[in-house]
Amino acid sequence: MYLDGENITGVSQHDVFEENTRTYTSVATLEGANRTWDNKNITCRLLVRNLDGKYVFEESTSATVNYKCNYVFYY
């Protein structure tokens, strides 16, 4: 995961191999967000690999979302 192009620390990825389809399902999780990220872009990249471990860049993709933080002020 990247925040405006920079690696985000505290991200973990869990890969599960599905024997039936011979594919992996990957889930990336983030420990928490920071209010300073408001209105910044978070990008996840999906890199596809062949059975020999080489990346297939033409099938790889990425998705970007704009992070919005709801500010709550208590007085």
KOLLUMTOR-157261 format. One record per residue: residue number from 0; x, y, z of N, C-alpha, C in turn; residue in one letter. Coordinates in nm, 3 decimals, padded with zeros to 5 digits. Each point is the difference from the previous one (the first is absolute). Example, Ala and Ser with C-alpha at 12.3 -4.5 7.8 and 13.67 -1.06 7.14 Angstrom:
2
pt nr:0 | nX:01.319 | nY:-00.569 | nZ:00.780 | caX:-00.089 | caY:00.119 | caZ:00.000 | cX:00.090 | cY:00.120 | cZ:00.000 | rest:a
pt nr:1 | nX:-00.035 | nY:00.105 | nZ:-00.072 | caX:00.082 | caY:00.119 | caZ:00.006 | cX:-00.077 | cY:00.109 | cZ:00.073 | rest:s
***
This chain:
75
pt nr:0 | nX:00.085 | nY:-00.118 | nZ:00.000 | caX:-00.085 | caY:00.118 | caZ:00.000 | cX:00.089 | cY:00.124 | cZ:00.000 | rest:m
pt nr:1 | nX:-00.047 | nY:00.098 | nZ:-00.070 | caX:00.075 | caY:00.125 | caZ:-00.013 | cX:-00.090 | cY:00.118 | cZ:00.031 | rest:y
pt nr:2 | nX:00.056 | nY:00.100 | nZ:00.066 | caX:-00.070 | caY:00.125 | caZ:00.028 | cX:00.067 | cY:00.108 | cZ:-00.081 | rest:l
pt nr:3 | nX:-00.070 | nY:00.051 | nZ:-00.101 | caX:00.056 | caY:00.098 | caZ:-00.092 | cX:00.137 | cY:-00.043 | cZ:-00.052 | rest:d
pt nr:4 | nX:00.012 | nY:-00.130 | nZ:-00.034 | caX:00.121 | caY:-00.052 | caZ:-00.062 | cX:00.106 | cY:-00.051 | cZ:00.096 | rest:g
pt nr:5 | nX:-00.019 | nY:00.018 | nZ:00.130 | caX:00.097 | caY:-00.045 | caZ:00.101 | cX:-00.053 | cY:-00.125 | cZ:00.071 | rest:e
pt nr:6 | nX:00.089 | nY:-00.095 | nZ:00.028 | caX:-00.041 | caY:-00.121 | caZ:00.074 | cX:-00.060 | cY:00.037 | cZ:00.134 | rest:n
pt nr:7 | nX:-00.108 | nY:-00.070 | nZ:00.037 | caX:-00.062 | caY:00.019 | caZ:00.131 | cX:00.057 | cY:-00.107 | cZ:00.093 | rest:i
pt nr:8 | nX:00.053 | nY:00.040 | nZ:00.115 | caX:00.050 | caY:-00.097 | caZ:00.096 | cX:-00.117 | cY:-00.060 | cZ:00.077 | rest:t
pt nr:9 | nX:00.018 | nY:-00.120 | nZ:00.051 | caX:-00.104 | caY:-00.065 | caZ:00.077 | cX:-00.101 | cY:-00.076 | cZ:-00.083 | rest:g
pt nr:10 | nX:00.029 | nY:-00.022 | nZ:-00.128 | caX:-00.089 | caY:-00.076 | caZ:-00.088 | cX:00.045 | cY:-00.146 | cZ:00.002 | rest:v
pt nr:11 | nX:-00.096 | nY:-00.090 | nZ:00.014 | caX:00.034 | caY:-00.142 | caZ:-00.009 | cX:-00.083 | cY:-00.064 | cZ:-00.110 | rest:s
pt nr:12 | nX:00.057 | nY:-00.105 | nZ:-00.060 | caX:-00.068 | caY:-00.069 | caZ:-00.109 | cX:-00.008 | cY:-00.148 | cZ:00.034 | rest:q
pt nr:13 | nX:-00.116 | nY:-00.058 | nZ:-00.020 | caX:-00.023 | caY:-00.141 | caZ:00.025 | cX:-00.043 | cY:-00.064 | cZ:-00.131 | rest:h
pt nr:14 | nX:00.074 | nY:-00.102 | nZ:-00.045 | caX:-00.031 | caY:-00.069 | caZ:-00.125 | cX:-00.052 | cY:-00.140 | cZ:00.029 | rest:d
pt nr:15 | nX:-00.108 | nY:-00.038 | nZ:-00.067 | caX:-00.057 | caY:-00.133 | caZ:00.015 | cX:-00.005 | cY:-00.065 | cZ:-00.138 | rest:v
pt nr:16 | nX:00.060 | nY:-00.119 | nZ:-00.011 | caX:-00.001 | caY:-00.073 | caZ:-00.126 | cX:-00.124 | cY:-00.087 | cZ:-00.007 | rest:f
pt nr:17 | nX:-00.075 | nY:00.012 | nZ:-00.111 | caX:-00.121 | caY:-00.080 | caZ:-00.022 | cX:00.035 | cY:-00.112 | cZ:-00.097 | rest:e
pt nr:18 | nX:00.004 | nY:-00.122 | nZ:00.054 | caX:00.043 | caY:-00.116 | caZ:-00.078 | cX:-00.089 | cY:-00.025 | cZ:-00.121 | rest:e
pt nr:19 | nX:-00.132 | nY:00.019 | nZ:00.015 | caX:-00.095 | caY:-00.027 | caZ:-00.111 | cX:00.033 | cY:00.084 | cZ:-00.123 | rest:n
pt nr:20 | nX:00.020 | nY:00.129 | nZ:00.022 | caX:00.022 | caY:00.091 | caZ:-00.112 | cX:00.147 | cY:00.027 | cZ:-00.025 | rest:t
pt nr:21 | nX:00.086 | nY:-00.047 | nZ:00.092 | caX:00.145 | caY:00.023 | caZ:-00.008 | cX:00.032 | cY:00.149 | cZ:-00.006 | rest:r
pt nr:22 | nX:-00.076 | nY:00.078 | nZ:00.078 | caX:00.022 | caY:00.144 | caZ:00.008 | cX:00.017 | cY:00.040 | cZ:00.146 | rest:t
pt nr:23 | nX:00.052 | nY:00.120 | nZ:00.019 | caX:00.015 | caY:00.057 | caZ:00.134 | cX:-00.104 | cY:00.109 | cZ:00.022 | rest:y
pt nr:24 | nX:-00.047 | nY:00.009 | nZ:00.121 | caX:-00.079 | caY:00.113 | caZ:00.044 | cX:00.085 | cY:00.075 | cZ:00.101 | rest:t
pt nr:25 | nX:00.020 | nY:00.128 | nZ:-00.021 | caX:00.083 | caY:00.080 | caZ:00.089 | cX:-00.085 | cY:00.109 | cZ:00.064 | rest:s
pt nr:26 | nX:00.023 | nY:00.019 | nZ:00.130 | caX:-00.069 | caY:00.106 | caZ:00.073 | cX:00.106 | cY:00.085 | cZ:00.069 | rest:v
pt nr:27 | nX:-00.002 | nY:00.128 | nZ:-00.028 | caX:00.090 | caY:00.094 | caZ:00.065 | cX:-00.078 | cY:00.077 | cZ:00.106 | rest:a
pt nr:28 | nX:00.058 | nY:00.009 | nZ:00.119 | caX:-00.067 | caY:00.073 | caZ:00.107 | cX:00.092 | cY:00.107 | cZ:00.053 | rest:t
pt nr:29 | nX:-00.061 | nY:00.101 | nZ:00.055 | caX:00.070 | caY:00.115 | caZ:00.054 | cX:-00.037 | cY:00.014 | cZ:00.146 | rest:l
pt nr:30 | nX:00.098 | nY:00.021 | nZ:00.085 | caX:-00.025 | caY:00.009 | caZ:00.145 | cX:-00.090 | cY:00.117 | cZ:00.037 | rest:e
pt nr:31 | nX:00.012 | nY:00.110 | nZ:-00.070 | caX:-00.081 | caY:00.117 | caZ:00.030 | cX:00.026 | cY:00.110 | cZ:-00.100 | rest:g
pt nr:32 | nX:-00.080 | nY:00.101 | nZ:00.005 | caX:00.015 | caY:00.115 | caZ:-00.089 | cX:00.037 | cY:00.122 | cZ:00.083 | rest:a
pt nr:33 | nX:00.045 | nY:00.103 | nZ:-00.068 | caX:00.044 | caY:00.121 | caZ:00.066 | cX:-00.078 | cY:00.118 | cZ:-00.058 | rest:n
pt nr:34 | nX:-00.041 | nY:00.091 | nZ:00.084 | caX:-00.077 | caY:00.117 | caZ:-00.049 | cX:00.079 | cY:00.085 | cZ:-00.099 | rest:r
pt nr:35 | nX:00.131 | nY:-00.008 | nZ:00.004 | caX:00.080 | caY:00.079 | caZ:-00.096 | cX:-00.014 | cY:-00.055 | cZ:-00.141 | rest:t
pt nr:36 | nX:-00.062 | nY:-00.116 | nZ:-00.015 | caX:-00.021 | caY:-00.059 | caZ:-00.132 | cX:-00.123 | cY:00.058 | cZ:-00.069 | rest:w
pt nr:37 | nX:-00.076 | nY:00.085 | nZ:00.065 | caX:-00.124 | caY:00.053 | caZ:-00.056 | cX:00.023 | cY:00.055 | cZ:-00.140 | rest:d
pt nr:38 | nX:-00.084 | nY:-00.045 | nZ:-00.092 | caX:00.000 | caY:00.044 | caZ:-00.140 | cX:00.125 | cY:-00.043 | cZ:-00.076 | rest:n
pt nr:39 | nX:00.067 | nY:-00.107 | nZ:00.047 | caX:00.114 | caY:-00.056 | caZ:-00.071 | cX:-00.041 | cY:-00.132 | cZ:-00.064 | rest:k
pt nr:40 | nX:00.079 | nY:-00.046 | nZ:-00.096 | caX:-00.032 | caY:-00.122 | caZ:-00.072 | cX:00.073 | cY:-00.121 | cZ:00.059 | rest:n
pt nr:41 | nX:-00.076 | nY:-00.108 | nZ:00.022 | caX:00.056 | caY:-00.128 | caZ:00.044 | cX:-00.011 | cY:-00.096 | cZ:-00.118 | rest:i
pt nr:42 | nX:00.112 | nY:-00.063 | nZ:-00.036 | caX:00.004 | caY:-00.089 | caZ:-00.114 | cX:00.040 | cY:-00.140 | cZ:00.043 | rest:t
pt nr:43 | nX:-00.072 | nY:-00.100 | nZ:-00.049 | caX:00.036 | caY:-00.141 | caZ:00.015 | cX:00.039 | cY:-00.052 | cZ:-00.137 | rest:c
pt nr:44 | nX:00.110 | nY:-00.074 | nZ:-00.005 | caX:00.044 | caY:-00.056 | caZ:-00.128 | cX:-00.013 | cY:-00.151 | cZ:00.002 | rest:r
pt nr:45 | nX:-00.054 | nY:-00.054 | nZ:-00.108 | caX:-00.013 | caY:-00.144 | caZ:-00.018 | cX:00.102 | cY:-00.040 | cZ:-00.106 | rest:l
pt nr:46 | nX:00.096 | nY:-00.081 | nZ:00.040 | caX:00.101 | caY:-00.048 | caZ:-00.094 | cX:-00.024 | cY:-00.148 | cZ:-00.025 | rest:l
pt nr:47 | nX:-00.025 | nY:-00.035 | nZ:-00.127 | caX:-00.029 | caY:-00.137 | caZ:-00.039 | cX:00.132 | cY:-00.069 | cZ:-00.034 | rest:v
pt nr:48 | nX:00.015 | nY:-00.126 | nZ:00.048 | caX:00.121 | caY:-00.078 | caZ:-00.029 | cX:-00.036 | cY:-00.131 | cZ:-00.069 | rest:r
pt nr:49 | nX:00.090 | nY:-00.045 | nZ:-00.087 | caX:-00.011 | caY:-00.132 | caZ:-00.062 | cX:00.038 | cY:-00.105 | cZ:00.102 | rest:n
pt nr:50 | nX:-00.017 | nY:-00.128 | nZ:-00.037 | caX:00.039 | caY:-00.109 | caZ:00.088 | cX:00.150 | cY:00.001 | cZ:00.029 | rest:l
pt nr:51 | nX:00.080 | nY:00.056 | nZ:-00.093 | caX:00.145 | caY:00.006 | caZ:00.023 | cX:00.040 | cY:00.120 | cZ:00.086 | rest:d
pt nr:52 | nX:-00.099 | nY:00.078 | nZ:00.046 | caX:00.028 | caY:00.111 | caZ:00.090 | cX:00.025 | cY:00.134 | cZ:-00.068 | rest:g
pt nr:53 | nX:00.004 | nY:00.001 | nZ:-00.134 | caX:00.023 | caY:00.125 | caZ:-00.072 | cX:-00.129 | cY:00.081 | cZ:-00.009 | rest:k
pt nr:54 | nX:00.013 | nY:00.132 | nZ:00.016 | caX:-00.116 | caY:00.089 | caZ:-00.006 | cX:-00.052 | cY:00.013 | cZ:-00.142 | rest:y
pt nr:55 | nX:-00.133 | nY:00.005 | nZ:-00.013 | caX:-00.067 | caY:00.023 | caZ:-00.127 | cX:-00.058 | cY:00.141 | cZ:00.009 | rest:v
pt nr:56 | nX:00.080 | nY:00.099 | nZ:-00.038 | caX:-00.037 | caY:00.140 | caZ:00.021 | cX:-00.123 | cY:00.042 | cZ:-00.080 | rest:f
pt nr:57 | nX:-00.021 | nY:-00.060 | nZ:-00.118 | caX:-00.116 | caY:00.040 | caZ:-00.079 | cX:-00.132 | cY:-00.046 | cZ:00.063 | rest:e
pt nr:58 | nX:00.004 | nY:-00.096 | nZ:00.094 | caX:-00.120 | caY:-00.043 | caZ:00.071 | cX:-00.008 | cY:00.060 | cZ:00.140 | rest:e
pt nr:59 | nX:00.104 | nY:00.068 | nZ:00.042 | caX:00.002 | caY:00.063 | caZ:00.132 | cX:-00.080 | cY:00.129 | cZ:-00.004 | rest:s
pt nr:60 | nX:-00.049 | nY:00.042 | nZ:00.116 | caX:-00.084 | caY:00.119 | caZ:00.005 | cX:00.017 | cY:00.071 | cZ:00.134 | rest:t
pt nr:61 | nX:-00.057 | nY:00.116 | nZ:00.011 | caX:-00.001 | caY:00.072 | caZ:00.127 | cX:-00.133 | cY:00.073 | cZ:00.015 | rest:s
pt nr:62 | nX:-00.035 | nY:00.029 | nZ:00.123 | caX:-00.123 | caY:00.074 | caZ:00.029 | cX:00.034 | cY:00.111 | cZ:00.098 | rest:a
pt nr:63 | nX:-00.055 | nY:00.117 | nZ:-00.024 | caX:00.026 | caY:00.116 | caZ:00.085 | cX:-00.131 | cY:00.053 | cZ:00.054 | rest:t
pt nr:64 | nX:-00.002 | nY:00.029 | nZ:00.131 | caX:-00.115 | caY:00.064 | caZ:00.062 | cX:00.046 | cY:00.127 | cZ:00.070 | rest:v
pt nr:65 | nX:-00.089 | nY:00.096 | nZ:00.007 | caX:00.031 | caY:00.124 | caZ:00.070 | cX:-00.052 | cY:-00.012 | cZ:00.142 | rest:n
pt nr:66 | nX:00.091 | nY:00.014 | nZ:00.097 | caX:-00.035 | caY:-00.017 | caZ:00.141 | cX:-00.067 | cY:00.126 | cZ:00.052 | rest:y
pt nr:67 | nX:-00.116 | nY:-00.017 | nZ:00.061 | caX:-00.072 | caY:00.112 | caZ:00.062 | cX:-00.014 | cY:-00.027 | cZ:00.148 | rest:k
pt nr:68 | nX:00.038 | nY:00.096 | nZ:00.080 | caX:-00.007 | caY:-00.013 | caZ:00.145 | cX:-00.114 | cY:00.086 | cZ:00.051 | rest:c
pt nr:69 | nX:-00.087 | nY:-00.057 | nZ:00.082 | caX:-00.107 | caY:00.076 | caZ:00.063 | cX:00.051 | cY:00.051 | cZ:00.134 | rest:n
pt nr:70 | nX:00.009 | nY:00.129 | nZ:00.012 | caX:00.049 | caY:00.060 | caZ:00.123 | cX:-00.114 | cY:00.017 | cZ:00.099 | rest:y
pt nr:71 | nX:00.022 | nY:-00.042 | nZ:00.122 | caX:-00.097 | caY:00.017 | caZ:00.105 | cX:00.069 | cY:00.080 | cZ:00.112 | rest:v
pt nr:72 | nX:-00.058 | nY:00.111 | nZ:00.037 | caX:00.057 | caY:00.083 | caZ:00.104 | cX:-00.091 | cY:-00.002 | cZ:00.122 | rest:f
pt nr:73 | nX:00.058 | nY:-00.028 | nZ:00.113 | caX:-00.076 | caY:00.000 | caZ:00.126 | cX:00.045 | cY:00.119 | cZ:00.083 | rest:y
pt nr:74 | nX:-00.095 | nY:00.070 | nZ:00.057 | caX:00.030 | caY:00.115 | caZ:00.083 | cX:-00.041 | cY:-00.025 | cZ:00.142 | rest:y
***
